[in-house]
Amino acid sequence: MGLKNNIVRINAPQIAIPTSIGLDNDGHKHLLHVLIQPNIGLESDVRNPVVVILNNNLANEAVLSQKTRCAHWNASGKGFFEMHILFETQYKQLDEITDKIAERTRMLGGKALASFEGFLAHSCLEEQSAFVPDILHLLADHETLIRLLRDDIRKCTDEFEDEGTIELLVSVMSLHEKMAWMLRAYIEQEPVHGESQNRILRDE
C-alpha cells in the first residue's frame, strides 16, 4: 500500500505513536504522522464548517484584544486611571476568550489560526496601525461581534446541532454584552463630539 503524503487518518479513538519508516534506499528515514480525527458524534461535514466559524471568531477576538491593548497603552487625559484599568481588564478577558475558542477548534480536529496575518485576513473588524481606538470605537466593535455571534449561534443550532460550540459562543456573547455595557456606562455622562455625536444622534 502506498503512503500518500505520509499521512494516515484514523477515525477510531486510538493512541497515535509516531513511527519512523524507511521510504528510500539511501538510509534516510521519514516520520509517519498519524492524524486522529475526533470520534465525538459530529461528522466532518459538521466539524469542518464549525471550525471555520470558530476561526473567524478567533480572528475577531484577537484583533479586538490588540485594539483594546492599544487603547490601554495609549490612554491619557481625563479619566486616565479608570480607562487604563478598564482596558487592561477587558483585553485580559478577550485573551481568555481567544484561548477558549482556539481550544474548541482543536477539539473539533481543526487547526487554530495563530498569526497576525491570519487574524487580519479573517476578521471582520478594521485595524489601523496609526489610530488609537477610543471607547466609542471599541464599543462599536463589541456590538458588531455581538450581532455576528448571534448569527453564528443560530447557525450552529439550526444547521449543525453542535451543543458544545453553541454553549461556548453563548458564553462569549454574554461576555461581550457585559464589556459593551461597561464601556457604555463609562461614557453615558460624557460630552460627545464629531463622529461620537453622530452615533448618539443615530441611536436616538
Backbone as a ProteinNet text record, in pm:
[ID]
protein_1_A
[PRIMARY]
MGLKNNIVRINAPQIAIPTSIGLDNDGHKHLLHVLIQPNIGLESDVRNPVVVILNNNLANEAVLSQKTRCAHWNASGKGFFEMHILFETQYKQLDEITDKIAERTRMLGGKALASFEGFLAHSCLEEQSAFVPDILHLLADHETLIRLLRDDIRKCTDEFEDEGTIELLVSVMSLHEKMAWMLRAYIEQEPVHGESQNRILRDE
[TERTIARY]
85	0	87.7	63.1	142	105.3	199.6	175.9	170.2	53.8	38.4	60	161.6	197.4	231.7	258	297.8	194.9	65.6	-40.5	-137.7	-168.2	-270.1	-379.4	-503	-614.9	-690.6	-713.8	-779.9	-903	-1020.3	-1142.1	-1166.3	-1121.6	-1141.8	-1045.2	-1089.3	-1001.4	-888.6	-772.3	-657	-539.8	-442.5	-322.9	-231.3	-189.6	-101.4	43.3	119.3	261.7	337.7	407.1	484.9	587.6	591.4	679.3	771.5	900.2	995.3	1003.5	982.7	993.1	1077.8	1157.7	1242.1	1162.9	1174.4	1099.2	1190.7	1320.3	1412.4	1533.9	1623	1733.9	1864.3	1862.2	1988.2	2007.2	1928.6	1946.8	1866.1	1796.1	1715.3	1584.3	1538.5	1415	1312.8	1187.2	1079.5	981.4	932	839.3	697.3	632.1	492.3	404.3	328.6	241.9	102.7	55.2	-77.7	-172.5	-271.9	-368.9	-496.7	-535	-653.6	-770.2	-872.4	-990.8	-1083.6	-1146.4	-1234.9	-1352.8	-1379.9	-1495.6	-1593.2	-1658.8	-1736	-1882.8	-1928.5	-2068.3	-2095.5	-1989.9	-2002.9	-1917.7	-1981.9	-1908.4	-1830.5	-1741.1	-1654.1	-1732.9	-1849.1	-1928.2	-1993.9	-1991.9	-2035.4	-1914.8	-1813.7	-1697.7	-1623.1	-1607.1	-1528.8	-1588.4	-1718.4	-1774.5	-1777.8	-1792.6	-1790.5	-1650.6	-1547.3	-1410.1	-1389.5	-1448.5	-1440	-1504.2	-1621.7	-1690.2	-1603.1	-1545.7	-1462.4	-1338.4	-1274.9	-1155.2	-1187.1	-1302.7	-1343.3	-1363.7	-1425.4	-1443.9	-1311.1	-1222.8	-1089.8	-1017.4	-1027.5	-964.1	-1025.1	-1157.3	-1223.5	-1177.7	-1170.8	-1131.4	-986.5	-900.2	-758.9	-737.7	-808.8	-795.8	-850.6	-966.3	-1024.1	-936.5	-876.3	-784.9	-667.7	-610.7	-496.8	-538.9	-657.1	-706.2	-730.4	-782.2	-805.3	-673.1	-575	-440.9	-379.4	-401.6	-353.2	-415.7	-546.3	-614.5	-559.1	-529.1	-472	-334.6	-249.4	-113.8	-112.7	-206.9	-203.8	-310.3	-369.3	-468.3	-402.6	-476.4	-423.4	-538.7	-507.8	-607.2	-702	-817.7	-918.5	-963.8	-971.9	-1014.9	-908.6	-782.1	-672.5	-670.2	-670.7	-655.3	-770.8	-893	-1009	-1003.4	-971.1	-963	-850.3	-736.7	-622	-659.2	-727.3	-768.4	-877.6	-974.1	-1084.1	-1032.6	-945.8	-893.4	-808.4	-730.2	-648	-735.4	-839.2	-931.3	-994.1	-1031.7	-1102.1	-1010.2	-886.3	-804	-761.2	-753	-725.6	-844	-966.3	-1084.6	-1088	-1052.6	-1051.2	-945.2	-831.7	-727.9	-777.4	-852.4	-909.3	-1010.3	-1087.2	-1184.5	-1113.4	-1007.1	-934.8	-881.5	-833.7	-780.1	-888.9	-1007.8	-1117.5	-1164.2	-1169.4	-1211.2	-1107.6	-980.2	-874.1	-880.8	-906.7	-917.8	-1034.7	-1147.5	-1263.9	-1233.9	-1161.2	-1121.6	-1040.5	-947.7	-864.8	-946.9	-1043.4	-1129.4	-1203.9	-1237.5	-1311.7	-1220	-1090.4	-996.2	-943.2	-972.1	-924.2	-793	-739.5	-617.2	-653.1	-614.8	-650	-556.9	-614.8	-533.1	-439.1	-318	-223.1	-125.9	-159.1	-69.9	-147.4	-77.6	-143	-197	-123.1	-168.7	-301.7	-309.7	-433.4	-547.6	-518.6	-623.1	-681.6	-594	-640.6	-715.5	-676.4	-741.9	-882.3	-906	-1033.1	-1123.2	-1072.5	-1153.3	-1242.2	-1359.5	-1449.6	-1420.5	-1332.9	-1300.5	-1184.4	-1190.2	-1081.1	-974.2	-848.8	-736.7	-648.5	-628.8	-547.1	-429.2	-309	-190.1	-162.9	-201.3	-169.2	-281.8	-386.5	-504.7	-520.8	-537.1	-562.9	-714.2	-775.9	-921.5	-965.6	-1076.6	-1132.7	-1245.8	-1310.7	-1413.1	-1527.6	-1568.4	-1679.2	-1645.2	-1521.6	-1482.2	-1478.5	-1426.6	-1424.1	-1566.2	-1651.8	-1791.2	-1856.7	-1833.4	-1889.9	-1840	-1712.4	-1657.3	-1723.8	-1741.3	-1808.6	-1950.3	-2022	-2159.6	-2164.3	-2065.2	-2056.2	-2038.5	-1948	-1923.3	-2044.4	-2117.1	-2238.1	-2338.5	-2357.6	-2452.3	-2405.4	-2276.6	-2222.3	-2232.5	-2207.4	-2217.9	-2360.6	-2459.1	-2598.7	-2624.7	-2574.2	-2591.2	-2521.6	-2400.3	-2325.9	-2392.8	-2448.5	-2519.3	-2641.5	-2715.3	-2831.3	-2788.1	-2678.9	-2630.8	-2586.5	-2513	-2466.8	-2583.2	-2691.5	-2810.4	-2893	-2923.9	-3015.4	-2950.1	-2825.8	-2761.1	-2670.6	-2604.1	-2500.3	-2530.1	-2621.1	-2658.3	-2534.9	-2441.9	-2318.1	-2332.2	-2380.5	-2412.4	-2289.3	-2173.9	-2052.4	-2012.2	-2016.7	-1982.2	-2088.1	-2215.3	-2323.1	-2302.1	-2273.8	-2252.4	-2136.4	-2027.6	-1911.7	-1947.7	-2012	-2043	-2142.6	-2236.6	-2330.7	-2255.9	-2160.7	-2083.3	-1997.9	-1942.3	-1861.3	-1948.3	-2066.5	-2157.2	-2195	-2219.9	-2256.9	-2143.5	-2020	-1905.6	-1893.6	-1918	-1913.1	-2024.9	-2141.7	-2251.8	-2214.4	-2147.5	-2106.8	-1998	-1900.6	-1793.9	-1850	-1945.3	-2007.9	-2083.8	-2151.4	-2223.5	-2126.5	-2012.2	-1912.4	-1864.6	-1835.4	-1790.2	-1900.6	-2022.1	-2135.9	-2162.1	-2153.2	-2178.9	-2074.1	-1950.3	-1843	-1864.1	-1921.1	-1932	-2072.9	-2166.6	-2304.4	-2317.2	-2236.9	-2245.4	-2140.1	-2061.4	-1955.2	-2007.2	-1960.8	-1996.8	-1934.7	-2005.4	-1955.2	-1945.9	-1854.1	-1830.5	-1807.5	-1823.2	-1787.8	-1859.1	-1780.6	-1838	-1912.7	-1862.8	-1930.6	-2071.1	-2083.7	-2214.1	-2306.8	-2253.5	-2333.9	-2389.9	-2307.3	-2354	-2469.4	-2453.6	-2558.5	-2689.2	-2680.6	-2799.3	-2866.8	-2787.3	-2846.3	-2916.9	-2854.3	-2913.5	-3045.3	-3054.3	-3177.1	-3287.8
-120.2	0	123.9	218.4	341.3	434.3	517.1	614.4	753.1	797.9	928	1037.9	1119.7	1231.5	1187	1057.1	1003.8	1032.8	1037.9	1069.8	952.5	911.6	810	872.3	862.1	918.5	804.2	818.7	715.3	776	715	768.5	717.3	598.6	542.8	607.5	624	685.4	591.5	610.5	528.5	618.1	559.4	633.6	640.4	761.9	779.3	774.1	682.3	673.3	702.5	818.4	848.3	737.8	688	577.1	616.5	587.5	613.7	492.3	513	402.5	447.3	353.5	386.7	389.1	497.3	509	514.7	515.4	514.7	430.1	415.8	322.8	388.5	519.1	585.7	604.8	531.3	537.7	644.7	731.7	837.6	778.4	835.6	791.6	904.3	870.2	968.9	935.2	1037.3	1018	1002	896	873.1	943.6	1043.3	1119.3	1057.6	1018.6	960.5	1068	1104.6	1207.3	1140.8	1169.7	1108.5	1205.5	1166.8	1250.1	1226.7	1332.9	1317.3	1225.5	1132.9	1044.6	1082.4	1199.4	1259.7	1281.4	1210.6	1223.3	1336.6	1402.7	1508.3	1469.3	1449.9	1410.5	1528.9	1499.1	1602.7	1710.4	1673.1	1773.4	1872.3	1842.4	1936.7	2005.4	1926.9	1982.7	2085.6	2058.5	2148.7	2288.5	2302.1	2437.9	2506.7	2428.6	2489	2541	2469.4	2516.9	2650.4	2665.6	2793.5	2904.5	2876.5	2974.8	3010.7	2909.8	2933.6	3016	2985.5	3060.3	3204.9	3228.4	3366.6	3442.8	3376.4	3440.3	3457.7	3360.2	3372.2	3494.5	3515.4	3631.7	3761.6	3765.6	3886.1	3918.1	3814.5	3835.5	3882.5	3824.3	3861.5	4006	4047.8	4185.7	4283.2	4252.4	4341.4	4345	4233.7	4231.2	4325.7	4321.2	4408.9	4556.1	4583.1	4720.9	4773	4686.2	4725.7	4746.7	4662.9	4679.2	4811.1	4847	4975.6	5091.1	5081.8	5186.2	5192.5	5077.5	5071.3	5136.5	5102.2	5156.1	5307.1	5356.3	5496.8	5582	5532.6	5611.6	5736.6	5846.6	5972.2	6067.5	6175.9	6279.1	6246.7	6311.1	6294.7	6148.5	6098.4	5960.4	5857.8	5901.3	5811.4	5683.4	5696.8	5579.8	5482.4	5534.8	5447.9	5376.3	5450.9	5389.5	5287.5	5320.2	5231.3	5095.8	5099.5	4976.7	4904.1	4979.8	4920.4	4847.1	4912.5	4850	4727.1	4735.3	4619.9	4500.9	4527.4	4420.7	4356.2	4438.5	4385.1	4311.1	4358	4282.2	4148.3	4142	4012.8	3918.4	3971.1	3889	3839.7	3927.4	3889.8	3783.7	3793.1	3691.3	3555.5	3553.8	3427.9	3370.9	3459.5	3414.8	3350.1	3413.8	3357.2	3218.9	3201.3	3071.9	2965.5	2999.1	2902.7	2867.3	2966.4	2939.6	2853.3	2883.1	2802.3	2658.1	2639.4	2505	2430.1	2497.1	2432.5	2393.4	2479	2449.4	2320.4	2305.2	2184.7	2062.5	2080.7	1969.4	1909.6	1995.4	1950.6	1900.6	1893.6	1842.7	1946.1	2073.9	2180.2	2238.8	2325.6	2397.8	2543	2591.4	2727.9	2829.1	2938.6	3049	3098.1	3138	3180.5	3286.5	3355.2	3459.9	3589.2	3701.8	3830	3837.2	3780.9	3780.6	3705.7	3590.8	3513.1	3583.6	3645.9	3718	3830.3	3911.1	4024.7	3978.9	3864.1	3813.8	3760.9	3713.5	3650.6	3734.4	3845.5	3927.8	4023.6	4051.4	4150	4289.6	4300.2	4428.6	4495.1	4626.7	4701.5	4732.8	4724.1	4756.2	4857.3	4973.6	5080.3	5105.5	5079.5	5083.5	5221.9	5327.5	5463.2	5524.4	5448.1	5501.9	5437.4	5521	5470.7	5470	5353.8	5349.8	5408.2	5482.4	5534.3	5441.4	5478.7	5392.1	5367.3	5470.2	5453.7	5356.1	5363	5268.8	5125.7	5108.4	4974.6	4924.6	5014.1	4977.4	4930.6	5003	4964.5	4826.8	4796	4665.1	4555.1	4578.1	4478.4	4453.5	4559.6	4543.8	4470.1	4494.8	4422	4273	4239.2	4097.8	4031.3	4105.7	4050.1	4010.5	4098	4067.3	3947	3940.7	3828.2	3698.2	3705.7	3586.8	3533.9	3623.4	3578.3	3498	3545.7	3473.7	3337.7	3334	3208.3	3109.1	3158.2	3070.5	3008.7	3090.3	3037.7	2932.1	2957.9	2863.7	2731.8	2741.1	2620.3	2543	2612.6	2547.4	2481.7	2558.6	2511.7	2416	2442.9	2365.7	2254.1	2275.9	2182.2	2108.5	2159.9	2096.1	2060.2	2154.7	2134.9	2205.6	2130.9	2191.3	2249.6	2183	2233.1	2370.1	2387.1	2516.4	2620.4	2579.1	2672	2727	2638.6	2681.5	2779.8	2751.6	2841.2	2977	2978.5	3106	3188.4	3122.5	3195	3261.3	3189.9	3248.2	3363.9	3350.9	3459	3581.2	3559.4	3670.3	3742.1	3666.4	3726	3812	3766.2	3845.5	3975.4	3967.5	4089.7	4186.1	4131.9	4218.1	4290.4	4220.4	4282.6	4387.1	4354.6	4451.9	4575.1	4553.2	4666.8	4753.2	4690	4764.6	4848.8	4792.2	4866.2	4990	4973	5086.5	5190.7	5142.7	5233.8	5313	5244.3	5310.5	5416.8	5391.4	5485.8	5618.6	5612.1	5733.7	5793.2	5735.9	5784.8	5931.4	5974.6	6111.5	6203.4	6149.7	6230	6306.8	6430.1	6502.5	6435	6439.2	6373.6	6475.5	6450.3	6543.2	6463.9	6531.1	6473.3	6343	6237.9	6108.5	6049.8	6074.4	6023.2	6082.1	6212.1	6277.3	6219.5	6194.3	6136.9	6001.5	5923.6	5792.9	5808.5	5901	5920.8	5963	6055.2	6104.2	5992.6	5906.8	5795.4	5699.4	5674.1	5579.3	5633.5	5764.7	5824.3	5818.8
0	0	0	-89.8	-93.5	19.4	57.7	164.1	103	65	2.1	103.7	80.8	169.3	311.1	326.5	457.5	566.8	532.4	628.9	639	759	782.9	867.4	826.1	901.8	969.9	1098	1176	1241.6	1222.1	1280.4	1421.6	1451.8	1585.2	1683.3	1809.2	1908.7	1947.4	1889.9	1918.6	1957.2	2025.8	2062.7	1942.1	1907.4	1791.9	1837.2	1778.9	1807.7	1679.7	1670	1550.2	1525.7	1403.7	1370.3	1256.5	1270.2	1163.7	1073.3	943	848.7	731.8	679	565.8	438	362.6	237.7	116.6	136.5	23.6	60.7	-30.9	-14.1	26.5	55.3	87.9	237.9	317.8	462.1	531.4	456.7	517.4	570.2	680.1	741.1	737.2	718.5	717.5	828.8	895.2	1006.2	953.8	996.9	960.9	1062.3	1019.2	1108	1108.3	1224.3	1238.8	1290.4	1210.9	1248.1	1296.7	1418.9	1476.3	1465.7	1391.8	1379.2	1498.4	1550.8	1667	1634.7	1725	1712.4	1824	1807.5	1916.4	1878.4	1776.1	1735.9	1639.3	1592.6	1492.2	1371.5	1258.1	1138.7	1081.8	990.2	934.5	859.8	802.4	731.2	826.6	956	1058.7	1120.3	1155	1223.9	1138.3	1010.8	925.7	914	883.2	878.3	1014.3	1122.3	1255.3	1286.5	1243	1261.1	1190.4	1072.3	1000.2	1082.8	1138.3	1223.6	1343.4	1406.9	1524	1489.5	1379	1341.3	1305.4	1244.1	1217.4	1348	1445.4	1575.2	1648.1	1633.7	1693.7	1638.9	1508.4	1445.8	1498.9	1510	1561.8	1703.6	1786.7	1926	1935.7	1854.6	1858.6	1815.2	1710.9	1663.5	1767.7	1825.3	1926.7	2051.7	2087	2201	2177.7	2057.7	2028.9	2023.9	1971	1968	2109.9	2196.5	2335.9	2407.6	2377.1	2434.9	2388.5	2263.2	2210.4	2287.4	2312.6	2390.2	2531.9	2589.7	2724.6	2729.1	2635.6	2632.5	2611.5	2534.8	2493.2	2561.8	2667.1	2740.6	2797.7	2796.5	2850.6	2878.7	2949.3	2973.9	3087.4	3082.9	3187.6	3196.5	3316.6	3336.3	3303	3299.3	3258.8	3342	3474.6	3559.5	3541.6	3534.7	3516.6	3381.7	3274.6	3141.8	3134.5	3195.9	3195.3	3257	3368.7	3436.5	3357	3305.7	3229.1	3106.1	3028.8	2907.7	2939.7	3047.3	3084.6	3122	3199	3237.6	3114.8	3018	2902.1	2806.2	2786.3	2692.8	2754.5	2886.9	2950.4	2933.2	2942.4	2917.7	2773.5	2680.5	2539.3	2511.2	2578.5	2562.3	2610.2	2719.3	2769.5	2669.8	2607.6	2507.9	2389.3	2340	2225.4	2258.3	2380.3	2421	2419.2	2469.1	2472.4	2330.9	2242.5	2104.2	2033.4	2054.3	1993.2	2042.8	2171.5	2227	2165	2148.2	2087.3	1942.7	1872.4	1734.4	1728.8	1821.3	1826.3	1868.3	1957.5	1999.4	1880.4	1783.6	1666.1	1555.3	1583.6	1484.3	1388.8	1413.2	1326.4	1374	1294.7	1328.6	1356.8	1473.3	1513.2	1447.9	1401.4	1349.8	1459.5	1419.9	1522.6	1473	1364.3	1312.5	1293.2	1303.7	1280.4	1137.8	1042.9	903.9	891.6	958.2	954.6	1024.1	1137.9	1210.1	1124.7	1064.4	985	860.2	805.5	684.8	713.5	835.2	868	957.7	1008.5	1098.4	1019.7	1075	1015	1069	1168.1	1229.1	1156.3	1148.5	1086.1	1189.4	1145.6	1232.9	1162	1225.4	1167.4	1260.2	1209.6	1295.1	1351.9	1280.7	1326.8	1409.8	1434.4	1501.9	1638.9	1742	1877	1899.2	1912.6	1928.5	2061.8	2058.5	2183	2228.5	2337.4	2394.6	2296.5	2223.8	2130.7	2017.9	1969.5	1863.8	1917.8	2038.2	2097.9	2125.3	2170.9	2193.7	2063.9	1955.7	1826	1783.6	1810.9	1776.5	1859	1988.1	2071.2	2020.7	1988.1	1941.2	1807.7	1721.3	1595	1620.5	1711.4	1740.4	1805.4	1888	1949.7	1841.7	1744	1635.9	1553.9	1524.5	1447.9	1526.7	1655.7	1739.4	1742.5	1746.1	1743.1	1615.4	1503.2	1376.4	1380	1434.2	1440.7	1535.2	1644.1	1738.2	1670.6	1595.2	1522.9	1421.7	1351.9	1251.2	1316.2	1425.3	1494	1553.5	1585.5	1640	1529.9	1426.2	1322.4	1223.2	1185.3	1079.2	1130.8	1244.2	1285.5	1416.5	1498	1623.9	1707.5	1715.2	1791.5	1925.7	2024.5	2153.4	2222.7	2207.5	2271.3	2220.6	2088.4	2029.8	2062	2062.3	2096.2	2236.3	2331.4	2469.6	2479.1	2406.8	2407.8	2350.6	2233.9	2169	2250.1	2316.2	2401.9	2517.4	2577.4	2687.8	2639.5	2519.5	2462.5	2435.2	2378.9	2352	2481.1	2586.4	2714.8	2769.9	2753.2	2798.8	2720.2	2589	2507.4	2547	2576.9	2620.6	2749.9	2840.1	2965.9	2942.7	2856.4	2828.2	2758.2	2667	2598.7	2698.4	2791.8	2896	2978.2	3014.9	3092.4	3016.2	2888	2807.2	2792.8	2770.9	2753	2880.7	2993.8	3122.2	3151.3	3108.5	3136.7	3064.4	2944.4	2863	2861.6	2933.9	2927.4	2968.2	3064.7	3113.3	3051.8	2956.7	2897.3	2776.1	2753.9	2631.6	2511.1	2398.2	2277.9	2165	2072.4	1961.8	1833.9	1721.1	1592.3	1564.3	1526.6	1493.4	1611.1	1732.2	1850.3	1861.1	1836.9	1842.2	1736.3	1617.3	1511.1	1552.4	1620.4	1667.2	1765.5	1860	1961.8	1894.7	1798.2	1731.9	1652.8	1587.4	1513.2	1606.1	1721.4	1816.1	1872.5	1888.7	1939.5	1835.9
[MASK]
++++++++++++++++++++++++++++++++++++++++++++++++++++++++++++++++++++++++++++++++++++++++++++++++++++++++++++++++++++++++++++++++++++++++++++++++++++++++++++++++++++++++++++++++++++++++++++++++++++++++++++

